[in-house]
């Protein structure tokens, strides 16, 4: 048997110590095999076992609980690592009863060759008792308000802090209920919580509420209260104790942060300046102010591109011109307002001037005095309203964003008796700062959008005319403002021989860049069309132009190479004589045709690539259009709609056009309204035409033999035809034009040669030959015998030119028909 360490068995029992004394703890030494090797007199006093009975025996027999090998292994491992362990266990007294003790085990140490552990134990300490005087002083002077209520919720006791918070003397509270004394502090709600505590025995903690206090009747306070039950020795609930703290500052800070966060979702929901200003006014009334006005500088509201005030551009004008952008009041109808929304205003609170807008700090007037001479002098009407409606406190915050002065926001309190304070200025500054950024965003967007719309509308044709060949109507619907203006365009271009060129296109993208790109493409198409190019050649040249412009911008660093990529276009040429329509398209939807019998279809025209891709050819297609057919060109915004199903959109377009009416303008408008009932994120363009033909009585044609002697005969035929059309005043000019054009064809061109006269809105003379060589206008010298033919034609005709066909070329010359010619009754009427 192992012997006890020297001094353990001889230890003297300690005397009673104080509350924190550990000298009387029972101690023992236990070996690594669980054998007791040391036992103190304190251990003998605690458990009743003498040293001779336990030393050398297993310590397990002293436990009054089942063994737990895993827990024991963990304790041993911890102690071997140099750490101690403590916990509560049950041990067995010599007389058989069980004791709960607080046990501590030291880090392991060695005694000879054995590893040992020092174990100390004590019974749970008695609760610390304090004198009644100490307890009374502690509770009475606590910074937390405390009270004891009986089961009827009447005051039994309260401390000084609670008396001070409520403002009601202690003697008036005792024996009375909370709801009787402080009705403004949600007395009924608090008593309901206390009844819940009495019924359930469960505490209620940190209940926050606001209200008025007799201690400070002019300011609303926030409080945090906790309630818990009071129980006696028999665990019966005898009352309720509640504790309360004034948390006004914390509550105000939280409210400020909450309002700022809510403002971020409530202000700036649209890109409209006036709407954004009104959202600020609606947000702060009545939660912060009773009356608010937002006045913005006129340049901020302008859509004509005028500049705004920069905060670092020097002194502002002495009398700033502002307009009322928004206002709101707790009173219906905003009777406090001196100026209505949209009205002109130049008011700034005295004694400040316009520099407040550019560089001043927020202005706080805690007590507003209408009798102040400065107020009465500057604006007597406003001063009268201040008196009438009891306006007593004011904050004025200049609205500035991105180095730009925008206006002034003024907050006023009248029904709310609490004056504005420094914390309110911080909140007002933050709210106005957020609103100012939104106003500036809306201002910038509005100007850019207005500029893009103006640019786009200026680039679209102001009026369309298809001459006698086509009746024309168009409809253009800008994109939803949130998406920005797009790059859709269309045009009707008069060509020679009574023909008409029709074009429609779409530049992918939105904004001024898309509108500018559209304008460049439209100008290019007009130029190429006047050069009498067939549709496929025109698109090829347009594709080359787009590639060149993209390369130039990429080299200059002003745009990405993809600026024009995605632009689409469809170009068609209608000939009212042959009723043929030739067309080619570059990535654009096909045209829609509605025959006179109401059948709608989409011609299968080869689909070329979008403009700007390069390296791919365009193909033309040709169809014949019966008299009085509907021929429509459109952009994808009309057929995509909300479901983006292009095929379904095309089918709907055909169905709507199939039920066509007589009025083309009305039909065009109704089609767009039916297919696109709500704003879309893309522009919509629709160009509708109704085809007409030139009858046999408006066209005269003759074959020209390759004999110079035939010129005189053709002159006579042409003169007679012009006179038959009632255009005798044009007979001489026509005779000279026919003579020169036919003579040149016989002399320089190849057969066959044909002469044709057309009468529609103009009188056109055409000479067709099989040669591909274009004529050249010369200025002959005085000694030359020839070379003046085309020069003479150019002088006599309004326009002249040449166009190529599949089997040669046509030289043509137009003459303007007098305003009131003697037209025959048959055929088309001259347009007004």
C-alpha positions in Angstrom: 0.0 0.0 0.0 1.3 3.4 -0.9 1.9 5.8 2.0 0.4 9.2 2.4 2.5 12.3 1.8 4.0 13.8 4.9 1.7 16.3 6.6 -1.6 15.3 5.0 -2.9 13.1 7.8 -1.7 15.5 10.5 -3.3 18.6 9.1 -5.4 20.5 11.5 -8.9 21.4 10.6 -9.4 24.9 9.7 -11.7 27.2 11.5 -14.7 28.8 9.8 -13.6 31.2 7.1 -15.4 34.1 5.4 -17.4 33.8 2.3 -14.5 33.7 -0.2 -12.1 31.7 2.0 -11.0 28.4 0.4 -8.7 27.2 3.2 -11.4 24.8 4.6 -11.8 22.8 1.3 -11.5 19.0 1.7 -8.5 17.7 -0.1 -7.1 14.4 -1.1 -4.3 13.0 -3.3 -5.3 10.2 -5.8 -2.8 8.2 -7.9 -3.1 7.5 -11.6 -4.6 4.1 -10.8 -7.5 5.8 -8.8 -6.1 4.9 -5.3 -6.3 7.4 -2.5 -2.8 8.2 -1.3 -3.5 11.2 0.8 -6.5 12.3 3.0 -6.9 15.5 5.0 -8.8 16.2 8.2 -11.1 18.5 6.1 -11.9 15.6 3.9 -12.7 13.5 7.0 -15.0 16.3 8.3 -16.8 16.5 5.0 -17.4 12.8 4.3 -16.9 11.2 7.8 -14.3 8.7 6.6 -11.0 8.5 8.6 -7.7 8.5 6.8 -7.0 4.9 7.8 -10.3 3.8 6.1 -9.7 5.4 2.7 -5.9 5.7 2.2 -4.8 2.8 0.0 -8.3 2.0 -1.2 -10.0 2.9 -4.5 -11.5 6.3 -4.7 -14.4 5.0 -6.8 -16.3 3.7 -3.7 -16.6 7.4 -2.5 -18.8 8.3 -5.5 -22.6 8.3 -5.2 -23.1 8.2 -9.0 -22.4 5.6 -11.8 -18.9 5.6 -13.2 -18.3 7.4 -16.6 -15.1 6.1 -18.1 -15.2 8.5 -21.1 -15.6 11.6 -18.9 -12.8 10.3 -16.5 -10.5 9.8 -19.4 -11.1 13.4 -20.6 -10.4 14.8 -17.2 -7.2 12.9 -16.9 -6.0 14.0 -20.3 -6.8 17.6 -19.5 -4.9 17.4 -16.2 -1.9 15.7 -17.8 -1.8 18.6 -20.4 -1.1 21.0 -17.5 -4.7 22.2 -17.1 -7.0 21.7 -14.2 -10.6 20.7 -14.1 -13.7 21.7 -12.0 -17.3 20.5 -11.8 -20.1 19.3 -9.6 -20.4 15.6 -8.7 -22.3 13.5 -6.1 -20.2 11.7 -3.3 -21.2 9.2 -0.6 -21.0 10.2 3.1 -20.0 7.5 5.7 -23.6 7.4 6.9 -24.9 6.6 3.4 -26.3 9.9 2.4 -25.4 11.6 -0.9 -23.7 15.0 -1.0 -23.3 17.4 -4.0 -19.9 19.0 -3.9 -17.9 21.4 -6.1 -14.8 19.4 -7.2 -11.5 20.7 -8.4 -8.7 18.6 -9.9 -5.2 20.0 -10.2 -2.7 19.4 -13.0 -0.9 16.1 -12.6 2.4 15.9 -10.6 4.7 13.1 -9.6 5.3 11.6 -6.1 8.2 9.2 -6.5 7.5 7.1 -9.5 3.7 7.6 -9.4 1.6 10.3 -11.2 -0.8 11.9 -8.8 -3.6 14.4 -8.8 -4.7 16.8 -6.0 -8.5 16.8 -5.6 -10.3 19.4 -3.5 -14.0 19.6 -2.7 -16.5 21.9 -1.0 -20.2 22.0 -0.4 -22.0 24.8 -2.3 -21.6 28.1 -0.6 -24.4 29.8 1.3 -25.9 32.8 -0.6 -24.4 36.1 0.2 -26.6 38.0 2.6 -26.6 41.8 2.7 -28.1 44.2 5.2 -31.5 45.7 4.5 -30.0 49.2 4.6 -27.5 48.3 1.9 -30.2 46.7 -0.3 -32.5 49.7 0.2 -29.7 52.2 -0.8 -28.8 50.1 -3.8 -32.3 49.9 -5.2 -33.2 53.5 -4.4 -30.2 55.0 -6.1 -30.1 52.6 -9.1 -29.9 54.5 -12.5 -32.7 52.1 -13.7 -36.3 53.0 -12.7 -37.8 50.2 -10.7 -41.2 49.5 -9.1 -43.1 46.7 -7.3 -46.8 46.2 -8.2 -49.2 44.0 -6.3 -51.5 41.5 -7.9 -54.0 44.3 -8.6 -51.2 46.2 -10.4 -51.1 49.0 -7.8 -47.8 50.6 -6.8 -46.3 49.1 -3.6 -42.8 50.5 -4.0 -40.8 52.5 -6.4 -37.3 54.0 -6.4 -36.2 57.6 -6.9 -35.2 57.1 -10.6 -38.7 56.0 -11.6 -40.3 58.9 -9.7 -38.0 61.3 -11.7 -38.7 59.7 -15.0 -42.5 59.8 -14.7 -42.7 63.2 -13.1 -45.4 62.0 -10.6 -44.4 62.1 -6.8 -44.1 58.9 -5.0 -46.9 59.6 -2.5 -49.4 60.1 -5.4 -48.3 56.8 -7.0 -48.5 54.4 -4.1 -51.8 52.5 -4.0 -52.7 53.6 -7.6 -52.4 52.0 -11.0 -50.1 53.0 -13.8 -53.0 53.7 -16.3 -54.6 56.1 -13.8 -51.4 58.2 -13.4 -49.8 58.2 -16.8 -52.4 57.6 -19.5 -50.0 59.0 -22.2 -47.4 56.2 -21.6 -49.5 53.3 -23.0 -50.7 52.5 -19.6 -53.3 49.9 -20.8 -50.6 48.1 -22.9 -48.1 48.0 -20.0 -50.7 46.7 -17.6 -51.7 44.0 -20.1 -48.1 42.8 -20.2 -48.0 42.7 -16.4 -51.1 40.6 -16.3 -49.5 38.2 -18.7 -46.5 37.9 -16.3 -48.9 37.3 -13.3 -50.7 34.6 -15.3 -47.8 32.8 -16.8 -44.9 33.5 -14.4 -42.7 34.2 -17.4 -40.8 37.5 -17.6 -41.2 40.0 -20.4 -38.0 41.9 -21.3 -37.0 45.0 -23.3 -40.5 46.2 -24.3 -40.0 49.5 -26.1 -42.6 52.2 -26.2 -42.9 56.0 -26.7 -45.0 58.6 -24.9 -45.2 61.8 -23.1 -44.0 62.3 -19.5 -45.0 64.8 -16.9 -41.3 65.4 -16.3 -40.9 66.6 -19.9 -44.4 67.3 -21.4 -43.1 69.0 -24.6 -41.0 66.1 -25.8 -41.8 62.6 -26.7 -39.6 60.0 -25.0 -38.8 56.4 -25.7 -38.6 53.8 -22.9 -37.5 50.2 -22.5 -39.3 48.2 -19.8 -38.9 44.7 -18.4 -41.3 42.8 -16.1 -40.8 39.7 -13.9 -42.8 38.0 -11.3 -42.2 38.2 -7.5 -42.6 34.9 -5.7 -42.6 34.0 -2.0 -41.1 31.0 -0.2 -44.0 28.8 -1.4 -43.3 29.8 -5.0 -46.6 31.7 -5.1 -46.6 34.9 -7.3 -47.2 37.9 -5.0 -46.7 40.7 -7.4 -44.7 42.1 -10.4 -41.5 44.1 -10.5 -40.8 46.2 -13.5 -37.7 48.1 -14.5 -37.7 50.9 -17.0 -35.0 53.0 -18.8 -35.1 56.1 -20.9 -33.7 55.1 -24.3 -34.8 58.2 -26.2 -31.4 58.8 -27.7 -31.0 55.2 -28.8 -34.5 55.1 -30.2 -34.0 58.4 -32.1 -30.8 57.1 -33.6 -32.5 53.9 -34.7 -35.4 55.9 -36.1 -33.0 58.1 -38.0 -31.3 55.1 -39.6 -34.6 53.5 -40.4 -35.9 56.6 -42.1 -32.8 57.0 -44.1 -33.0 53.4 -45.2 -36.7 53.7 -46.1 -35.9 56.9 -48.0 -33.6 54.9 -50.3 -36.5 52.8 -51.5 -39.2 55.6 -51.5 -37.3 58.5 -53.1 -36.1 58.3 -56.7 -38.3 55.5 -58.0 -38.6 57.3 -61.4 -36.4 59.4 -63.6 -38.7 62.4 -63.4 -37.5 65.6 -61.6 -40.9 66.7 -60.3 -42.0 63.3 -59.3 -38.7 62.8 -57.3 -39.2 66.1 -55.5 -42.8 65.1 -54.6 -41.6 61.7 -53.3 -39.3 63.5 -50.8 -42.2 65.7 -49.7 -44.5 62.7 -49.3 -41.9 60.8 -47.4 -41.2 63.3 -44.6 -44.9 64.4 -43.9 -46.1 63.7 -41.3 -43.3 61.5 -39.8 -40.8 64.3 -39.7 -42.4 67.6 -40.6 -46.0 69.1 -40.8 -45.3 71.1 -43.9 -42.6 70.8 -46.5 -41.8 72.7 -49.8 -39.3 71.8 -52.5 -38.2 74.7 -54.7 -35.9 73.9 -57.6 -33.9 76.4 -59.7 -35.4 77.0 -63.2 -32.4 75.5 -65.1 -33.0 72.2 -63.2 -36.5 72.0 -64.5 -35.6 73.1 -68.0 -35.5 70.5 -70.8 -33.8 72.9 -73.3 -30.3 72.2 -72.2 -29.6 75.4 -70.2 -26.8 75.2 -67.7 -27.2 74.9 -63.9 -25.5 76.7 -61.1 -22.1 75.2 -60.2 -21.2 75.6 -56.5 -17.7 76.7 -57.3 -18.6 79.2 -60.1 -18.6 82.3 -57.9 -21.4 84.2 -56.3 -25.0 83.3 -57.2 -27.5 85.8 -58.5 -29.0 87.9 -55.8 -32.6 86.9 -56.6 -32.6 83.3 -57.7 -35.4 82.2 -59.9 -36.9 79.0 -58.6 -40.2 77.1 -59.2 -42.2 75.1 -56.7 -41.5 71.5 -57.6 -43.3 69.8 -54.7 -45.1 70.5 -51.4 -47.0 68.5 -48.8 -48.9 69.3 -45.6 -50.6 67.4 -42.8 -53.6 69.7 -43.6 -55.7 68.7 -46.5 -55.2 71.0 -49.5 -51.9 72.4 -48.3 -53.4 75.7 -47.1 -50.1 77.0 -45.7 -48.6 77.3 -49.3 -48.1 80.7 -50.7 -47.2 79.4 -54.2 -48.7 76.4 -56.0 -46.7 73.7 -57.7 -45.1 75.1 -60.9 -45.3 78.6 -59.6 -42.4 81.0 -59.6 -40.7 81.6 -56.2 -37.6 83.4 -55.1 -37.9 83.1 -51.3 -34.9 82.2 -49.1 -35.3 82.4 -45.3 -33.8 85.7 -43.9 -31.2 86.9 -43.3 -29.7 84.6 -45.9 -29.4 85.2 -49.7 -28.8 83.0 -52.7 -25.4 82.0 -51.5 -27.2 79.7 -49.2 -28.0 77.5 -52.2 -24.4 77.2 -53.5 -22.3 77.1 -50.3 -24.4 77.5 -47.2 -25.0 74.9 -44.5 -28.5 73.7 -43.5 -30.4 76.5 -41.6 -32.0 75.6 -38.3 -34.5 78.0 -36.7 -35.7 76.2 -33.5 -38.2 79.0 -32.7 -39.8 80.7 -35.6 -40.9 84.2 -34.8 -43.3 85.7 -37.4 -43.1 89.1 -35.7 -39.4 89.3 -36.8 -39.1 92.4 -38.9 -36.9 90.6 -41.5 -39.7 88.1 -42.2 -42.4 90.7 -42.4 -40.4 92.9 -44.7 -39.3 90.2 -47.1 -42.6 88.4 -47.5 -45.7 89.7 -45.7 -48.0 87.0 -47.2 -45.8 84.2 -46.0 -45.5 85.8 -42.6 -49.3 85.9 -42.3 -49.6 82.2 -43.1 -47.0 81.5 -40.4 -49.1 83.2 -37.8 -52.4 81.7 -39.1 -51.2 78.1 -39.0 -48.9 78.2 -36.0 -45.6 77.5 -37.7 -43.0 77.5 -34.9 -39.9 75.7 -36.1 -38.0 75.5 -39.4 -35.2 73.7 -41.2 -34.0 74.9 -44.6 -31.5 72.6 -46.5 -29.9 73.5 -49.8 -30.1 70.8 -52.4 -26.8 70.1 -54.0 -25.4 67.2 -55.9 -22.2 66.7 -58.0 -21.0 70.3 -57.6 -24.4 71.6 -58.8 -26.9 73.7 -56.9 -30.4 72.4 -57.4 -32.7 74.2 -55.1 -33.9 74.5 -51.5 -36.0 72.1 -49.3 -37.8 73.7 -46.3 -39.3 71.7 -43.4 -41.7 73.3 -41.0 -43.5 72.1 -37.8 -46.8 73.5 -36.7 -49.1 70.8 -35.2 -46.1 68.9 -33.8 -45.3 71.0 -30.6 -41.6 69.8 -30.5 -39.2 72.1 -32.1 -36.5 70.9 -34.5 -33.2 70.2 -32.9 -29.6 69.4 -34.1 -30.4 65.7 -34.6 -33.2 66.7 -36.9 -30.9 68.7 -39.0 -28.7 65.7 -39.5 -31.7 63.7 -40.6 -32.9 66.5 -42.9 -29.4 66.8 -44.5 -29.2 63.1 -45.2 -32.7 62.9 -46.7 -32.1 65.9 -48.9 -28.7 64.7 -50.0 -30.2 61.4 -51.1 -33.1 63.2 -52.9 -30.7 65.7 -54.5 -28.7 62.8 -56.2 -32.0 61.4 -57.5 -33.1 64.8 -58.7 -29.8 65.3 -60.5 -30.0 61.9 -62.0 -33.5 62.6 -63.3 -32.4 66.0 -64.6 -29.5 64.6 -66.5 -31.6 61.7 -67.9 -34.5 64.0 -68.9 -32.1 66.3 -70.8 -30.4 63.4 -72.5 -33.7 61.8 -73.4 -35.2 65.0 -74.6 -32.1 65.7 -76.7 -32.2 62.2 -78.2 -36.0 62.5 -79.0 -35.4 65.9 -80.5 -32.5 64.6 -82.6 -34.4 61.6 -83.7 -37.5 63.5 -84.7 -35.5 66.0 -86.5 -33.8 63.3 -88.5 -37.1 61.6 -89.4 -39.0 63.0 -92.5 -41.4 65.7 -91.4 -43.8 64.8 -94.2 -44.0 61.8 -96.5 -45.3 61.7 -100.1 -45.5 58.8 -102.5 -46.5 61.0 -105.4 -49.1 59.4 -107.7 -47.6 55.9 -107.2 -48.3 55.4 -103.5 -50.6 56.6 -100.8 -48.4 56.8 -97.7 -49.0 56.8 -93.9 -46.6 56.3 -91.0 -46.6 55.9 -87.3 -43.7 56.2 -84.9 -43.9 55.4 -81.2 -40.8 56.2 -79.1 -39.6 53.6 -76.6 -40.6 53.5 -72.9 -38.6 56.5 -71.3 -36.9 54.0 -69.0 -35.3 52.3 -72.0 -34.2 55.5 -73.8 -34.9 56.5 -77.4 -33.9 54.0 -80.1 -32.6 54.2 -83.6 -35.7 53.3 -85.8 -36.1 55.3 -89.0 -38.1 55.2 -92.2 -38.3 57.3 -95.4 -40.1 57.6 -98.8 -37.8 58.7 -101.6 -39.1 59.9 -105.0 -37.2 58.4 -107.9 -37.2 58.8 -111.6 -39.8 57.3 -113.9 -42.6 57.8 -111.2 -41.0 55.2 -109.1 -40.8 55.5 -105.3 -38.1 54.2 -102.9 -39.2 52.9 -99.5 -36.8 52.3 -96.7 -37.0 51.3 -93.0 -34.2 50.5 -90.6 -33.3 49.9 -86.9 -30.1 50.7 -85.2 -29.6 48.5 -82.2 -29.2 50.5 -78.9 -30.7 53.5 -77.2 -29.8 57.1 -76.6 -28.3 59.9 -78.5 -25.7 57.6 -80.0 -28.4 55.4 -81.6 -30.3 58.4 -82.9 -27.1 59.9 -84.4 -26.2 56.6 -86.1 -29.8 56.4 -87.5 -29.4 59.9 -89.0 -26.2 59.0 -90.7 -27.7 55.9 -92.2 -30.8 57.7 -93.4 -28.7 60.3 -95.1 -26.6 57.7 -96.7 -29.6 55.8 -98.0 -31.1 59.0 -99.5 -27.8 59.7 -101.3 -27.4 56.2 -102.6 -31.1 56.0 -103.7 -30.8 59.2 -105.7 -27.9 57.5 -107.6 -30.5 55.0 -108.9 -28.9 52.0 -107.3 -30.8 48.7 -107.2 -31.7 47.5 -103.7 -29.0 44.9 -103.3 -26.2 47.3 -104.5 -27.5 50.0 -102.2 -27.3 47.7 -99.1 -23.8 46.6 -100.1 -22.6 50.2 -100.2 -24.4 50.9 -97.0 -22.7 48.0 -95.3 -19.3 49.3 -96.5 -20.2 52.7 -95.0 -21.1 51.2 -91.7 -17.8 49.2 -91.5 -15.8 52.4 -92.4 -17.5 54.5 -89.8 -17.0 51.8 -87.1 -13.3 51.6 -88.0 -12.9 55.3 -87.8 -14.5 55.5 -84.4 -12.5 52.6 -83.1 -9.2 54.2 -84.2 -10.3 57.5 -82.6 -11.2 55.7 -79.4 -14.6 57.3 -79.3 -16.6 54.1 -79.6 -16.3 50.4 -79.7 -16.2 48.6 -83.1 -19.7 47.3 -82.4 -21.3 50.7 -82.5 -23.2 50.0 -85.7 -23.2 46.2 -85.5 -26.8 45.0 -85.4 -28.2 47.8 -87.6 -30.9 46.4 -89.9 -32.5 47.8 -93.1 -35.0 47.0 -95.8 -35.0 48.9 -99.1 -37.7 48.6 -101.7 -38.4 50.3 -105.1 -42.0 50.3 -106.5 -42.6 51.0 -110.2 -46.3 52.1 -110.8 -46.0 51.4 -114.5 -45.0 47.7 -114.3 -46.5 47.3 -110.7 -43.3 45.5 -109.8 -41.6 46.0 -106.4 -37.9 45.1 -106.1 -36.4 44.9 -102.6 -33.5 43.6 -100.5 -33.1 43.4 -96.7 -30.2 43.4 -94.3 -31.3 41.4 -91.2 -34.7 43.1 -91.2 -38.2 41.5 -91.0 -39.9 41.0 -94.3 -42.6 43.3 -95.6 -46.3 42.6 -95.2 -48.6 42.6 -98.2 -52.4 42.7 -98.1 -54.0 42.0 -101.5 -57.2 43.8 -102.6 -59.2 40.7 -101.6 -57.9 41.0 -98.0 -55.4 38.1 -98.1 -52.3 39.0 -96.1 -48.9 37.4 -96.6 -45.2 38.0 -96.1 -43.1 37.8 -99.3 -40.1 35.5 -99.1 -37.3 38.0 -99.7 -33.7 36.7 -99.2 -32.6 37.7 -95.7 -29.2 39.3 -95.8 -26.9 39.8 -92.8 -27.3 42.9 -90.5 -25.3 45.9 -91.6 -21.7 46.1 -90.4 -20.7 42.5 -90.5 -19.2 42.7 -94.0 -18.0 39.9 -96.3 -21.5 38.6 -97.2 -23.6 39.5 -100.3 -27.1 40.8 -100.4 -29.8 39.5 -102.7 -32.8 41.2 -104.3 -36.3 39.8 -104.7 -39.1 41.1 -106.8 -42.9 40.8 -106.5 -45.9 42.1 -108.4 -48.4 44.3 -106.5 -52.0 44.6 -107.7 -53.7 47.9 -107.8 -54.9 49.0 -104.3 -52.6 46.6 -102.4 -51.4 47.4 -99.0 -47.6 47.2 -98.6 -46.2 47.7 -95.1 -42.7 48.0 -93.6 -42.2 47.8 -89.9 -39.5 47.4 -87.2 -39.2 44.5 -84.8 -40.6 46.5 -81.9 -44.1 46.2 -83.5 -44.1 42.4 -83.8 -42.1 41.3 -80.7 -44.3 42.7 -78.0 -44.1 41.4 -74.4 -43.8 37.7 -75.3 -41.0 38.2 -77.9 -42.6 35.7 -80.2 -41.8 37.2 -83.6 -43.9 34.7 -85.7 -47.0 35.3 -83.5 -46.5 39.0 -83.8 -46.3 38.8 -87.6 -49.5 36.7 -87.7 -51.3 39.3 -85.5 -50.0 42.1 -87.8 -51.4 40.3 -90.9 -54.8 39.7 -89.2 -55.2 43.4 -88.2 -54.2 44.7 -91.6 -56.6 42.2 -93.3 -59.5 44.0 -91.8 -58.3 47.3 -93.3 -60.4 50.4 -93.6 -60.4 53.1 -96.3 -58.4 55.7 -94.3 -54.7 54.7 -94.3 -53.7 57.1 -91.5 -56.4 55.8 -89.2 -55.4 52.2 -90.1 -51.8 52.9 -89.3 -52.5 54.4 -85.9 -55.0 51.6 -84.9 -52.5 48.8 -85.9 -49.9 50.2 -83.5 -52.5 50.7 -80.8 -53.8 47.1 -81.1 -50.4 45.4 -81.3 -48.6 47.5 -78.7 -51.2 48.6 -76.1 -48.5 49.4 -73.4 -45.1 51.1 -73.7 -42.3 48.9 -74.9 -38.5 49.0 -74.3 -37.9 49.5 -78.1 -39.0 52.1 -80.6 -41.8 51.2 -83.0 -42.1 52.3 -86.6 -44.7 51.4 -89.2 -44.8 52.6 -92.8 -48.0 51.7 -94.7 -48.6 52.3 -98.4 -51.5 51.7 -100.8 -50.3 51.1 -104.4 -51.6 52.8 -107.5 -50.7 52.3 -111.1 -50.2 54.5 -114.1 -52.8 53.7 -116.7 -52.2 53.3 -120.4 -53.5 56.8 -121.0 -50.6 58.1 -118.9 -47.8 56.2 -120.6 -46.7 56.5 -124.2 -43.8 54.4 -125.7 -42.2 54.1 -129.1 -39.4 52.0 -130.6 -36.6 54.1 -132.0 -35.0 52.8 -135.3 -31.2 53.4 -135.5 -31.7 56.1 -138.2 -31.1 59.8 -137.6 -34.0 60.5 -139.9 -36.3 59.0 -137.3 -35.7 61.8 -134.9 -38.1 64.2 -136.6 -40.9 61.6 -136.5 -40.3 60.9 -132.8 -40.3 64.7 -132.1 -43.7 65.0 -133.8 -45.1 62.0 -131.9 -44.0 63.2 -128.6 -45.3 66.7 -129.2 -48.7 65.4 -130.3 -48.9 63.2 -127.1 -48.1 66.1 -124.8 -50.7 68.2 -126.5 -53.3 65.4 -126.1 -52.5 65.4 -122.3 -53.4 69.0 -122.2 -49.8 70.1 -121.6 -49.4 72.3 -124.7 -47.2 74.8 -122.9 -44.6 72.0 -122.4 -44.7 70.9 -126.0 -41.7 72.9 -127.2 -39.5 71.9 -124.3 -40.5 68.3 -124.7 -39.6 68.5 -128.4 -36.1 69.8 -127.7 -35.5 67.2 -124.9 -36.7 64.3 -127.1 -34.6 65.5 -130.0 -31.4 65.7 -128.0 -31.8 62.4 -126.0 -32.9 60.3 -129.0 -30.1 61.8 -131.2 -27.5 60.9 -128.6 -28.8 57.4 -128.3 -28.8 56.8 -132.0 -25.3 58.3 -132.4 -23.5 56.7 -129.4 -25.6 53.9 -127.9 -26.6 50.3 -129.0 -29.9 49.1 -130.1 -32.7 48.4 -129.2 -33.7 52.0 -128.3 -37.0 53.0 -126.9 -38.6 56.4 -126.1 -41.2 56.7 -123.3 -43.2 59.6 -122.0 -44.8 59.4 -118.5 -47.4 61.8 -117.0 -47.9 61.7 -113.3 -47.0 64.5 -110.9 -44.3 65.4 -113.5 -43.8 65.0 -117.2 -40.9 62.5 -117.7 -39.1 61.7 -120.9 -37.0 58.5 -120.9 -34.8 57.0 -123.6 -33.7 53.4 -123.1 -30.7 51.8 -124.9 -28.6 48.7 -124.6 -25.4 50.5 -123.8 -23.9 50.6 -120.3 -21.9 53.8 -121.0 -23.2 56.8 -119.1 -23.4 60.2 -120.9 -21.2 63.1 -119.7 -22.3 66.7 -119.4 -19.9 68.9 -121.4 -19.5 72.7 -121.6 -18.7 73.2 -125.3 -16.5 76.0 -126.5 -17.8 78.6 -128.8 -15.9 77.1 -131.7 -17.3 73.6 -131.2 -19.9 72.3 -133.6 -21.5 69.9 -131.0 -21.4 68.8 -127.4 -24.3 71.0 -126.2 -27.1 68.4 -126.2 -27.0 67.3 -122.5 -26.2 70.8 -121.4 -29.3 72.0 -123.2 -31.4 69.2 -121.6 -30.1 70.1 -118.1 -31.1 73.7 -118.7 -34.6 72.9 -119.9 -35.5 70.1 -117.5 -36.1 70.3 -113.8 -34.0 67.2 -113.2 -32.2 64.7 -115.4 -30.1 61.6 -114.8 -29.3 58.1 -115.8 -30.1 54.7 -114.3 -28.9 51.2 -115.2 -31.1 48.3 -116.0 -30.4 44.6 -116.6 -30.2 45.2 -120.3 -28.7 48.7 -120.6 -29.4 52.1 -119.2 -32.1 54.8 -119.2 -31.5 58.5 -119.7 -34.4 60.6 -118.2 -35.4 64.2 -117.8 -38.3 65.6 -115.7 -40.4 68.7 -116.3 -42.6 70.3 -113.7 -46.3 70.3 -114.7 -48.0 73.8 -114.3 -50.3 74.1 -111.2 -53.5 74.0 -113.2 -53.1 71.9 -116.3 -56.0 70.9 -118.4 -55.9 67.2 -117.4 -58.1 64.6 -118.9 -60.8 63.0 -116.7 -59.2 59.5 -116.8 -56.2 58.5 -114.8 -54.8 59.7 -111.5 -55.4 63.2 -110.3 -52.5 65.6 -109.7 -51.7 65.7 -106.0 -52.3 68.8 -104.1 
